[in-house]
Amino acid sequence: MSYDYVLFDLDGTLTDPGIGITNSVIYALKKYNIEVNDRSELYKFIGPPLRDSFEKYYGFSKEKAKMAVEYYREYYKDKGLFENSVYAGVDDLLKELKDNGKTMIVATSKPEVFAKQILKHFDLAKYFAFIAGSHLDGTRVNKDEVIKYALERCNIIDVTKAIMIGDRAHDIWGAKKIGISSIGVLFGYGNRLELENAGADIIVDAVADVGRVLLA
């Protein structure tokens, strides 16, 4: 199958946000006198909606989790946002795909305003026809909602021509719910078992593999 529309997750797929996101979670948890000794324990926050993660991993109520996200953003909006780096080879991949006529879109659960800032900061925004994310009020945060919004805004009717690329299960679940194909990547924060169990159509190890699959 040839795909004309390529949707990319942001965190763990285009950029490695590990330091910024975990610093922001650590900052938020300190507000509740919760200390984290091992930063890697917080990598599970990378990808899924934040409010869900505070509820799931720390037993926060919906209201408490909502407040924790506000604390998280106190740190993230000024510092954590840029404690981030582009994965090696991503710039070359995006240029190659664009040169081959692919329409590229970002579909992230991160607030759209932050996603645009990050992509502009790293000079990646120029490759994308549209950048879709969540609202700051916590709506349109599920990946299927973001994908649906992106497809509608880009007037993509034939979903068989679209494919979602991401590193976590929710990227794959979102794609399946909307009815588009998916590629799971192993250079982010998910693992093979997670992506297999979610039902990824293809799983690749490296950034360059994404290009080989899409341009085969």
C-alpha positions as CSV (number, residue, x, y, z in Angstrom):
1,M,0.0,0.0,0.0
2,S,1.2,3.5,-0.9
3,Y,0.5,6.2,1.7
4,D,0.0,9.8,0.7
5,Y,-0.6,11.2,4.2
6,V,1.9,10.5,7.0
7,L,0.8,11.3,10.5
8,F,3.6,11.5,13.1
9,D,3.4,11.5,16.9
10,L,5.8,14.0,18.4
11,D,7.1,12.9,21.8
12,G,9.2,9.7,21.4
13,T,8.8,9.7,17.6
14,L,10.2,13.0,16.3
15,T,11.9,14.3,19.4
16,D,13.3,12.8,22.6
17,P,11.5,14.8,25.4
18,G,12.7,12.6,28.3
19,I,14.4,15.3,30.4
20,G,11.8,18.0,30.0
21,I,8.8,15.8,30.6
22,T,10.3,14.0,33.6
23,N,11.5,17.3,35.2
24,S,8.0,18.7,34.8
25,V,6.4,15.6,36.4
26,I,9.0,15.7,39.3
27,Y,8.1,19.4,39.8
28,A,4.4,18.6,39.9
29,L,4.8,15.7,42.3
30,K,6.8,17.7,44.7
31,K,3.7,19.9,45.2
32,Y,2.2,16.8,46.8
33,N,5.4,15.9,48.7
34,I,6.0,12.9,46.4
35,E,9.7,12.4,45.8
36,V,11.0,10.4,42.8
37,N,14.4,8.8,43.1
38,D,14.6,7.1,39.7
39,R,13.8,9.4,36.7
40,S,13.3,6.3,34.5
41,E,10.2,5.5,36.5
42,L,8.5,8.5,34.9
43,Y,9.2,7.6,31.3
44,K,5.7,6.0,31.3
45,F,4.4,9.6,31.3
46,I,5.8,10.2,27.9
47,G,3.1,9.8,25.2
48,P,-0.2,9.1,27.0
49,P,-2.4,12.0,28.2
50,L,-0.9,13.5,31.3
51,R,-4.1,13.6,33.4
52,D,-4.6,9.9,32.8
53,S,-1.1,9.1,33.9
54,F,-1.4,11.0,37.2
55,E,-4.6,9.1,37.9
56,K,-3.2,5.7,36.8
57,Y,0.2,5.8,38.4
58,Y,-0.4,7.9,41.5
59,G,-4.0,7.3,42.2
60,F,-5.0,10.9,41.9
61,S,-8.6,11.9,41.6
62,K,-9.7,13.6,38.4
63,E,-9.6,17.0,40.1
64,K,-6.2,16.3,41.7
65,A,-4.8,15.1,38.4
66,K,-6.2,18.2,36.7
67,M,-4.3,20.4,39.2
68,A,-1.2,18.2,38.8
69,V,-1.2,19.0,35.1
70,E,-1.4,22.7,35.9
71,Y,1.7,22.4,38.2
72,Y,3.4,20.3,35.4
73,R,2.9,23.2,33.0
74,E,4.3,25.8,35.4
75,Y,7.7,24.1,34.7
76,Y,7.1,22.8,31.2
77,K,6.0,26.1,29.5
78,D,9.3,27.9,30.3
79,K,11.9,25.2,30.7
80,G,10.7,21.7,30.1
81,L,9.5,22.5,26.6
82,F,13.1,22.9,25.4
83,E,14.8,20.2,27.4
84,N,14.3,18.1,24.4
85,S,16.2,17.0,21.3
86,V,15.5,15.8,17.8
87,Y,16.2,12.1,17.1
88,A,19.2,11.6,14.8
89,G,18.0,11.2,11.2
90,V,14.6,12.8,11.6
91,D,15.4,15.9,9.7
92,D,16.7,13.8,6.8
93,L,13.6,11.5,6.9
94,L,11.2,14.4,6.8
95,K,13.0,16.1,3.9
96,E,13.1,12.8,2.0
97,L,9.4,12.2,2.5
98,K,8.4,15.7,1.5
99,D,10.6,15.5,-1.6
100,N,8.8,12.4,-2.5
101,G,5.4,14.1,-2.4
102,K,4.1,12.9,1.0
103,T,1.8,15.2,2.9
104,M,3.0,15.1,6.6
105,I,1.0,15.9,9.7
106,V,1.8,15.9,13.4
107,A,-0.9,14.3,15.6
108,T,0.0,14.6,19.3
109,S,-1.8,14.4,22.6
110,K,0.4,17.3,23.7
111,P,-1.3,20.7,23.7
112,E,-1.2,22.1,20.1
113,V,0.3,25.4,21.2
114,F,3.3,23.5,22.8
115,A,3.7,21.2,19.8
116,K,3.9,24.2,17.4
117,Q,6.5,25.9,19.6
118,I,8.7,22.8,19.7
119,L,8.6,22.1,16.0
120,K,9.3,25.7,15.2
121,H,12.2,25.8,17.7
122,F,13.8,22.8,16.1
123,D,13.0,24.0,12.5
124,L,10.8,21.0,11.8
125,A,7.5,22.9,11.3
126,K,8.4,23.6,7.7
127,Y,7.9,19.9,6.8
128,F,4.3,19.7,8.0
129,A,1.1,20.6,6.3
130,F,-0.7,20.7,9.7
131,I,0.1,20.3,13.4
132,A,-2.7,18.8,15.4
133,G,-2.7,18.5,19.2
134,S,-4.9,18.8,22.2
135,H,-6.5,21.8,23.9
136,L,-5.0,23.3,27.0
137,D,-8.3,22.6,28.8
138,G,-7.7,18.9,28.5
139,T,-10.1,18.2,25.6
140,R,-9.2,16.5,22.3
141,V,-6.5,14.7,24.2
142,N,-7.2,11.1,23.1
143,K,-5.1,10.1,20.0
144,D,-8.2,9.0,18.0
145,E,-9.7,12.5,18.6
146,V,-6.5,14.2,17.4
147,I,-6.2,12.0,14.3
148,K,-9.8,12.6,13.4
149,Y,-9.4,16.3,13.8
150,A,-6.2,16.3,11.7
151,L,-7.8,14.3,8.9
152,E,-10.9,16.6,8.8
153,R,-8.8,19.8,8.8
154,C,-6.7,18.4,5.9
155,N,-9.8,17.2,4.0
156,I,-8.5,13.7,3.9
157,I,-11.5,11.5,2.9
158,D,-9.8,8.2,1.8
159,V,-8.3,7.0,5.1
160,T,-6.6,4.1,3.4
161,K,-4.1,6.6,2.1
162,A,-3.1,7.7,5.6
163,I,-0.8,6.1,8.1
164,M,0.1,6.9,11.8
165,I,3.6,6.6,13.2
166,G,4.2,6.5,16.9
167,D,6.1,4.9,19.7
168,R,3.4,4.0,22.2
169,A,0.3,1.8,22.3
170,H,-2.1,4.8,22.3
171,D,-0.8,5.9,18.9
172,I,-1.7,2.5,17.5
173,W,-5.0,2.3,19.3
174,G,-5.9,5.8,18.0
175,A,-5.1,4.8,14.4
176,K,-7.1,1.5,14.6
177,K,-10.1,3.3,16.0
178,I,-10.1,5.8,13.1
179,G,-9.4,3.0,10.6
180,I,-5.9,3.9,9.4
181,S,-2.7,1.9,9.2
182,S,0.1,2.3,11.7
183,I,3.9,2.0,12.2
184,G,5.2,1.5,15.7
185,V,8.8,2.7,16.3
186,L,11.2,1.2,18.8
187,F,13.6,4.2,19.2
188,G,11.1,6.0,21.4
189,Y,9.6,5.0,24.8
190,G,7.4,2.0,23.9
191,N,8.7,-1.5,23.4
192,R,8.0,-4.3,20.9
193,L,5.5,-6.2,23.2
194,E,3.5,-3.0,23.8
195,L,3.3,-2.2,20.1
196,E,2.5,-5.8,19.1
197,N,-0.2,-6.1,21.7
198,A,-1.7,-2.8,20.5
199,G,-1.9,-4.2,16.9
200,A,0.7,-2.1,15.0
201,D,0.7,-3.1,11.3
202,I,4.5,-2.6,11.1
203,I,7.2,-2.2,13.7
204,V,10.6,-0.7,12.9
205,D,13.8,-0.3,14.9
206,A,15.3,2.9,13.5
207,V,14.4,6.3,12.0
208,A,15.8,5.3,8.6
209,D,13.5,2.3,8.6
210,V,10.4,4.5,8.5
211,G,11.6,6.0,5.2
212,R,12.4,2.6,3.7
213,V,8.9,1.4,4.6
214,L,7.0,4.4,3.3
215,L,9.1,4.8,0.1
216,A,9.4,1.1,-0.8
